């Protein structure tokens, strides 16, 4: 598998060999040795990403072959399992490492389902066949997660991460990237609107959970490429869930960086929404900046948050959106609390 991935260009010139290679890969992803099996998930994703233009309509075959491997089972780490004395072999076998490898399968499914030879209606059907069991699982675990059940919260985190990774398989474009935008068909974007809504429902219910916020921010960054400007009306809800009183300065800085990309990518469509949400958004950022620091790490995060805040303002101004901050109310809140880097 390593050799096939390393020399994938060979198959670009001998495309008739690709079906046989995929068949062998689909057998090896079920290898009885866990270390081989989890490594093969990554290699399978690499191969299909490299050969995507040359892979035919094998989406249904792949989903059927991987179905048992797409079931998410969160396992709470045992006490001491994350210790520094854990060997590399033990780490590879840990539940967290296995799940991180499992995410490669979700991305691989998205890549294969979104090949040009698969009609949009089939892409939607295949995507929903993966999404719907996860939606049901999220619904089943939401109640326990609200009660702070540790395993249920981790399951919600894993479900959201899997949905975001599936979206990245369909489109890994990000606003501001040098890669040309290749948005999926409108039907596919509409289907992934369900992912955005399900993630927001979970985030709104569980926004005090760091793990859920982390997964939601990950999903948000991946959904941008699939939903495009469809995600803009939901921005107030994303901000409300990701910028909370319990959000760290580091979390705020990361989200500000994402918003810079959104502004750059959709500057022609974002003005009205930005005008509405700017004041409450900045109030939350200023509240984070005003929190007292408790150590060196906190000081570093504060400096990073201030930098990202200034970069956000520059993104607004450089994309000809400066008029959103010139009303009297916005002017007062912006400059009365302006933090110097």
N, C-alpha and C positions, 0 to 999 in steps of 0.2 A: 504493500500500500504506500509506504514511504517513497519507493522508487517510482511508482505510477504518478504520484503527485509531483515529485521533483522533475520528472521528464514529461509533464503533461502536454508540452508542445508537440511531442511525438504523435499524440492522438488527434491533434488538430489537423494533421496531414494524413491520418489513417482513421478517419471517423467511423469506419465500419467496425472497428474494434471496440468502440465505446460501450455498446450494449453488453458485451461480454465482461468488460471490466466492471461496469456498474453491478452486474449480477453477482460477481465475486465479492465486491464491496458490501453488498446487501447481505451476503452470508456472513462475512467477517464482522459486521457490526453486532452480531449475536454471539461472538466468540465466547467460549466458556470461561476463559481467563479474564478476570475483571480488568487488569491493567491493559491487556491487548484490546479488549472490547471498548473501553473508554477512549483510548488513543485512536481507535479506528473511527469513532464518531467525529473527531476533529478532522481526520484525514479525508473522510467522506465529504464533509462540508467543503474542504479545500478543493477537492477534485471537481465537484459539481460547480463551484464558483468559477474555477479556471476554465471549465469546458462548457459553461452555460450556453453559449451560442451554438454549440454543436450537439446538445442533448435534445433528443426528440421528445415526444409527448409520452413520458413515462411516469407522470405525476401519480396517477392512480396506483400503479404498481408499487411505487416507492412508499406511498402512504400506507398501503396494505402491508408491505413488508416491515415497516417501522412502527406500526400501530402499537405494539406492546411496549416499545421503547419510549413512546411519547406520553406515557402515564407518569404523572408527577406525584412523588411520595416524599414529602418533606420529613426529615429526621432531625430532631433537636440534638445538637452535639452534646456528648456526655461531658461531665465536669472534668476539666483537665485535658480535653481532647485537642484544644488549640494551643497547648503549651509549646514552648520553644524547643523542648527536647523531642518533639515528634519527628520521626525519620521521614525522609522524602517518600519512601514507599508507603508508609502509613498515611501520609498526607494525600497521596494519589488515590488511596482507597477510602478516604473520608467521604461522608455523605455530601459535604459541601463541594468537594472536588468533583465527585460524580455528577452532581447537578450541573455544575459549570460546564462539564463536558457534554451533558445531555442537551444543553442549549444549542450546541452546534448542530444537532439533529433538527431542531426547530428552524434554524436558519437555512439548513440544507433543503428542507421541505419547501420553504418559501421561495428559494432560488429556483427549484425545479418546477414548482407550480406556476411561476411567473415567466417561464420561457415563452418566446414569441409564438411558438407553434401551438400553445394551449389557448383556446378561445376564452375571452373574458368571462363568459358565463360559467365555464368549467373552472376557471381560476377561483371564482367566488365559491363554487361548490366545494372544491378541494380545501380552500382556506377555512370554510365554515365547518368542514368535517374535523378539523383540528381545533378550531376555536370553541365550538359548542360544548364539548366535554369539559373544557377548562372553565367556561362560563358557569356550567352546572356545579363544578367543584368549588368555585368562588362563592356561589350562592349558598352552598352547603356549609362552608366554613366561616361565613361572615359573622354569624351569631356568636360562635365560640370565640372568634377573633375579637369581637367587641368586648367580650368578657376577659380579654387579655390572656387567653389560652396561648401558650408559647408555640405549640406545634401548629395551631390554626393560623397564627400570625405569620409563621414561617411558610406555611402552605400558600397563603395569600401572596406573600412576597414572590415565591417561586412561580405561581400562576401568572402574575403580572409580568415578571421577567420573561417567561416563555412567550407570552403574547407579543411583547415588544420585540423579541428576537425574531419571531415569525414575520413581523412587519419589516424588519431590516432585510430579511430574505427577499421580500417583494420589491423593496426599493431602499438602497443604502445611500441615496442622495441626501445631502444636507445643505441648507442654504449657506451660501458663501464658499462652498467647496468648488474645486476646479473641475470636478466631474460633471459632465453635462446632465441636466435634469432629464430623467426618463420616468415621468410619473406613470403609475399604473392606470388602467382603464377606469372611467368613472364608477363603474359597477363595483370594482375592487375597492376603490376608495370608500365607497358607501358601506361596504361590508366591514372595513376596518374602523368605520365610525362606531360600530358596536364595541370594538376593543377600547376605543377612547372613552366611551360612555361607561363601560364596565369598570375600567380603571378609575375613573373619576368617582363613581359610586363607592368603590372600595376606599379610595383616598379620603373622601369626605367623611366616611364613617370611622376611619382608622388613622387620621392624620397625626395623632400623637405618637404613632409608631415610627421610629427611625427607619426600620427595615422597609416598611410599606412606602414611606416617602422616597426612599432611595430607589425602590423598584419603579415607582410611579414616574420619577424624574427620568429614569432610564427609558421607560416606555414612551414618555413624551418626546424625548429626543429622537426615537426611532419612528414614531408615528408622523412626525413632521414630513418626512419624505414620502409617505404613503398618502396622507390626507391633504398635504399642501395647504391652501388657504382655508380649507374646510375646518381646520383646527382653530382658526382665529376667534370665532364666537365663543369658544370654550376657554379662552385664555383667563378670564376672571376666575373661573372655577379652579383652574390649574394653580393660579397664583394663591388663591385662598387655601388650597390644600398643601402647597409646597413651601409657602412662607408663613409659618405659624410661630407662636410664641416659643415653642420648643425646638424650632429649627436652629441649627448651629450656623455660625457665621460662614463656615465652609460651604454648607448647603446653599445658603443665599448667594454666595459668590458663584457657585456652579450654575445656579438657575439664571442669574444675571447674564452669564456667558451664553447660555442657550437663547435668551431673549435677544441678545445682540444678533444672533444668526437669524432669528425669526424676523426682526426688523429689516435686516439686509435683504432677506429673501422675498419678503412680502410688503415692501415699503409702499407700494401703490394701493394696497388694500387694508393696511393696518391702522390708518390714521384715526378713523372713528372710534375703534375699540381702544386704541392707545389713549385717546383724549379722555375716554370715560374712566379707564382704570389707572391712569398715571398717579393721581393723588393718593388713593388708598395703597397703591403699590409702593410709592416712595415712603409713605408713613411707616410701612413695615420694614423697609430697608433701614430707615433712620433709627427705628426702634432697635434693630439688630446692632447697628453701629454704636448706639448709646449704651449698650449693656457693658457693665464693667468687666475688664479682663482679669483672668485668674491665673495666668502663667505665661510662659514663653510661647507655647503653642497657640494659645488664645490671642496673643499679640500678633503672631504671624498671620493667623486667620483674619484678624481685624484689618491688618494692612492689605491683605488680598481682597477683602470685601470692599474696602475703600477704592482700590484700583479698579475693580470690576464695576463699581458704581460710576466712577468717572468715565470708564469705557462705554458704559451704557448711555450716558449723556452724550458722549461723542458720536455714538451710533445714531442716536436720534437726530443730532444736528447735521451729521454728514450725509444723512439720507433725506434731507430737506423736510424733516418732520418737526423742526424747532418750534413751529407755531403752537404745538400742543402744550408748551410750557410757558406761554406768554400771558395767559389770563391772570388776573390779579391774584386769585386764590392759589393757583399753582406757583406763581412767582414767589409768593410769600413763603409757602411751605418748602419750596426748592432752595431758596437762598437763606432763609432764616436758619435752616438746619444743615446747610452745605458743609459736609465734612472735608477737611483738607487732607490730601494724601500724605 
